[in-house]
Amino acid sequence: MELKQEWILPDAVYENPLLKRTLLGLKYYGILLGESQRHKKLHCFRGMVFTLSMVLFNFTQYIDLWQVWGSVSDMTANAATTLLFSTTIFRIIFFYCHRARFNSIIQVAHVGIERIVNDGWTDEQSIVKKNVRYLERLAVVFWSCALVTANMMCIYSLVQYLMYEGPAGAPNAVPVGANFTTRFQQFPTPILRSWYPTSDGKDGHFLEIYLIQLYIMYVGQLIVPSWHMFMVALMIYGRTECSVLNHRLCYLDRYHPDTGATGTERHPLTVNNEERRSLIIDCIKRQARLVSFTRELEQLTRAAVFLDFVVFSVLLCALLFEASMTPSGVQVFIDVCYITTMTTILFLYYWHANEIHACADQLSMSAYSSDWYRYDRGTNRMLQIFILYSNRPVKMHAYFISMSLDTFLAILRASYSYFTILKQLTN
């Protein structure tokens, strides 16, 4: 396998304050490659093995779903993770098909952050630092939620196996009155529902199945949070660039202090129009880059986000139904964490796409807030052109689906509606 140069990221990208932590997970998985990274082909091979493992396991999940078709409780227990793995696999394969475009947009974000930092303006640097801290807090919360959910599933299945006492009536059966252990008299289920050739005699193969699923779960724990935080980091870069542009438009006079006739004092009614025009031209270029970046990000996310729009209502409905039917308090806790994680994934995309749109909508007002009344006619005409252009909405879409909070709420409402219908049918 020959590695193309556009597949390899410069080492400086991994040191970018906004991107470095979000890219590490994808680098460990084997999707991203570094310039000075040794054994690049081996890292690519590891990523392909992980991806192939997930594809094969997801295939066994669909076989199990087909086998239990018609049993609502079994289908809902299978559906959530099956759909999550399917959307994750789709994202990875999409990345492999568009690796150069993803690497290109990563470098655009890196260059943009470096430009802001190197410009030396304290206010703009503070905006970058504020967004970096925000991303770090967001990553801690999301990773914690995802890891707690996945590891609780792994631990709970193992505890069930270790406390399994055999069926009631067997010589080693637990007395019926022992409430804590009777819940484990039924043979414990694996971490996830899936099909295996030994499914008919699974009592003797639990550990083998458990270890296979444990491997898959840890691959999933690496790629799912890493991927979503990576995409959110790109969205936060778009918001950061837009915030910096808003600040620059509002305070154009701070970037090139005006001087009066003596060269040392400001005059309230005079301005260096040549300097103002250069600043406005720079803002126009920044806005054009922001629009181009947002459009490319939309192109790279719309297929996966549209798939999420289609399946996440069913996914959340399945989790709600499973939580409402299970008698185990631990399983209810796992389901609640699972629902929280899935809802957070949706929220991250729609919230930050909405943030880019809201921030871009402020550009015209920020330009109007400048000291335009001091400019000459030519400079004002240039500012008016910028305002007219900035009135075009910078809004992300997943094909015909608008990425906004209204769409996010619509998915949640649909999930709850499906859940109530399912409950009524089963009752």
Disulfide bonds with the S-S distance in Angstrom:
none
